[in-house]
Amino acid sequence: MNQASGGDSVKYDHFGYLAFLFSLATVISFFVYIVAVYPGVDLQENIKEVATSTPSQPSEAEKIDLSQITEPWKPNPALVVHGKALYAQQCAMCHGSEGKGDGAAGAGLNPKPRNLVTGPWKLGGGYIGLFKALTEGIPGSSMSSYKHLSVVDRWALVQFIDSITQAKVNVSASELEAFARAAK
Ligand code: HEC
């Protein structure tokens, strides 16, 4: 019994000594590694990156990367700009360059192209109603479906119309979110 416990304590002291040497060696090799081997972080490079990206930020809003916009139903000035350009190409001939329903191609139509500034709306207006009108068109009229345009393009048109119309219709954020997530 005595002998066994004596032997244990000798073994224990020996192990403690080894452990001490081992941790000393670990600390020293870690130190050598940090000083001599580890390449470190190049702070200079980070500073340069920040310095060059800051001045280019204002122009970022102008050149729109549509693929970066994941929630195009959220108000976004860049989308209004994009929608305005699409409107000029695809809608102004009927709805007029200012959206007053007085485009040359709409003159003889019955029903006449809607005045988008004053409304009213057959499909409810607002972000949801306008998106529906573009996606489905209005049966029995020359307002056809624009479903061939991407979802982002249609939201851009909605955002543009909403920016020029006086007949605004507000939709709750949660209702819009639910509609938009399901919209195709
Ligand atoms: C060929 C002519 C024509 C073109 C092109 C056209 N529209 Fe129309 N649009 C109409 C007519 C006509 C109506 C009215 C339909 C009615 O009163 O039943 C209408 C109605 C609308 C409405 C009213 C929806 C509602 O709920 O009452 C919106 C919004 C609209 N157009 C947006 C657009 C946009 C955006 C474009 C371009 C992508 C476009 N339209 C292109 C003829 C046109």
Residues whose N, C-alpha, C, O or C-beta is under 5 A from the ligand:
A	BS01	HEC	Q90 C91 C94 L109 P111 K112 P113 R114 P120 W121 K122 L123 G124 G125 G129 L130 A133 I138 S141 S142 M143 Y146 L157
